[in-house]
Amino acid sequence: MLHHISIRTADIFKAIAFYELLGFQVKERFTTGYTLACWLEGLGGRLELMQIPEPKPAPDAFNDEHYVGYYHLCFDITDENLDLSSWLQQLEKKFQQASQKNPEQFSLLKILLKPEQQMIEDKIYEVAFIADSDNLPLEIIRQLN
């Protein structure tokens, strides 16, 4: 059983705000020796965020076809009652409203790939990619059949 996925972030407070709008909730805040950290739960999983002092920009895992390593997390919204386009539109509105109220904490939602259909084995999925507050790619997937 997977316990959590850890993400290093340049700004833990912006990262928490981003993932809360995505549907996660902070369950535990703690320090890991020299830095702030927390566990968040949502969309069927647990994330650990760790703030990195003096961060360097993350590599562009989405657009660099030669990049090797962590590529993306994937969240399945099949159980939601919305198609992927509608779900993303609602998420965009949440980010737009949040950025208007608090522009230092929130940016507009960055969509890396608009929803499209993909066949994997005998199943058809809607897939899209968005970027988190550190520009790490996140895939959103919904099974159609």
Steps between C-alpha positions, in 0.01 A plus 500: 500500500633841402532726805568836331671681216744772597531827310769757565368852465645850487212641708306259719221750563434552128521124445252431782262761357528344152433144618214614726324647195561167326311328785770406753493576873796544733505213750832558677758782513856424614866577441759270348811622676557822310179564309122526518294204385144369504283212394192566290226253411257514210405351164569154639859561611743666738765756411792624704610854424848610610620859465852525361717793611675671208308299237609459141234489227371151428591350160230523236388136519197562280664669200853356508471169312849397617428554871541186713350466848177602670252584226161557658236397750165388363167560672194301390172693506289221347275496810423872465172580329662729243680450173864608508442826311230610745712394799793706368276801431380492861859470621606793280222712653617409852854607415381818328293601804781412739758698297272804495463488879863416575735548200814442708382154605323381184562505126258411226483127431762399243369239256781314327276277287129556443274195534534242229406137461753221528451128452690272740439130436122475448409809706449858391614777732480877505839639603627849572810645664527799732798648683522539877640807678858388421412416136508124562268317260186337635285276283124491549334190356142381463395162362221525241412130458 
